[in-house]
Amino acid sequence: MRGVRMRKALVVGLTMFGMPAGVWPLPSAAAQEPGHSPLEAEFPKGTGKQLVMNACQRCHTLDRIYESDLWTYQWRDTVQDMVRRGAALEGDDIETVVLYLGKNFRPSGPVRARVNLPDGEGKAIVAGDCQKCHSLRKIVPMRLNAADWNTLVHAMIYQGAKVRDEDVDIIVQYLVKNFGPATP
């Protein structure tokens, strides 16, 4: 029964985060050839932009980067993970990409204003655990009930989110209170 619930949670989580059925967990079917993404113009000019355009779009769309708010050390971990998975980067190009992403796609970076979560128990956990993988912008517009938030949190854990067992209920309660169906 647990396996069925986890698969359901994964499907719900992936669907809620904009990944259409049939393309997960493989590289995005929507990955585009460099120079063909409408988001490309939104990426700031600078050393590393062309490397990002060429290497990253081979496996996923630019929105995965554009929606991310990571600090440089988090980008370093992410880029190194992508290289281990086969991203076409090596040597100094890896650090060039990390520095470009860390400068432009960080919390409060030049591409967007910082997301401010409401105060309350669970804020630090949500801010810390959730944005290790995605922008808080994915959370803020959602208006889910407790069961759906619980399913989504478990889907993220199934995908590899490092959330302590004792923090799951705190996260869900925080999300329901601040981003539930009754919140404006």
Secondary structure, 3 states (H helix, E strand, C coil): CHHHHHHHHHHHHHHHCCCCCCCCCCCCCCCCCCCCCHHHHHCCCCCCHHHHHHHHCCCCCCHHHHCCCCCHHHHHHHHHHHHHCCCCCCCHHHHHHHHHHHHHCCCCCCCCCCCCCCCCCCHHHHHHHHCCCCCHHHCCCCCCCHHHHHHHHHHHHHCCCCCCHHHHHHHHHHHHHHHCCCCC
